[in-house]
């Protein structure tokens, strides 16, 4: 271990941030959600908000920040598309102890054959336990069924001890946990921030740091935008994409440390073995079928980049040349590794051969 860690009461922490914002002039409207918007003739936005009683009212603003989490509600309506790196899900349950019986312990992370487990104490004599596994394993092993989830928890060594003697106090909660980013994080008069812009694997344990850093960068970008800096939003997007690329490198390194269960498909997907030979000849033939299938692909790279890789394979080219030309055209925006991953993905989908 390096340094110290804390278990943070997120409810109190989030409330303290909101209060600090209000003290500095922000107007807090709780229990609201945006249900519609229009771009006005003067370039401003008219937002339609709905409160907890179902009443609607309008708000006029010069800039919109999408902080709706991985749903990216506003950004996707502006034409942004999420690009997914994996199919990770979190299947969680909350347990409750008798008063004073909760164990005082660290957050636990434990690898198993079908994924990894996360366990942590919660306020008020409770604890949360989560199985992180891919959608494929979730379906195959029916982890949404309590008995199957508990049977796999029983195979852990440490996490099961965290909730020994506790009683289940919630249904199984299934939440997406896949890594993804938006192919467009900002536009005229708006930007996406935090998980609305990109999401990290929970194993990174970087959620709060990432959220705060994203907020700071977004604030700087918005200030630049209103001071007529034509590159402010593009710079913000570039910085966020760079952070995501660095995160992917860290993710590869951490998952590659696990060497057990060589036959487990969950861990095979994360060993990031490159099977594509640099000298492999790749070919792509344009057709309506390929175009239709391509439009449904949402992994590894944006659609426009997947299409670019396909076009670079027309007439037949070596994989190494395709990667080099792709990176030259995109000015090295993403790593060569990601380009190779995308090519392997296109081969698996039988778009290129």
Secondary structure, 3 states (H helix, E strand, C coil): CCCCCCCCCHHHHHHHHHHHHHHCCCCCCCCCEEEEEEECCCCCEEEEEECCCCCEEEEEECCEEECCHHHCHHHHHCCCCEEECCCEEEEEEEEECCCCCCCCCCCEEEEECCEEEEEEEECCCEEEEEEEEEHHHHHHHCCCCHHHHHHHHCCCCCHHHHCCCCEECCCCEEEECCCEEECCCEECCEEECHHHCEECCHHHCCHHHHHHHHHHHHHHHHHHHHCCCCCHHHHHHHHHHHHHHHHHHHHHHHHHCCCCCCCCHHHHHHCCCCCCCCCCEECECCCHHHHHHHCCCCECCCHHHHHHHHHHCECCEEHHHHHHHHHHHCCCCCCHHHHHHHHHHHHHCCCCC
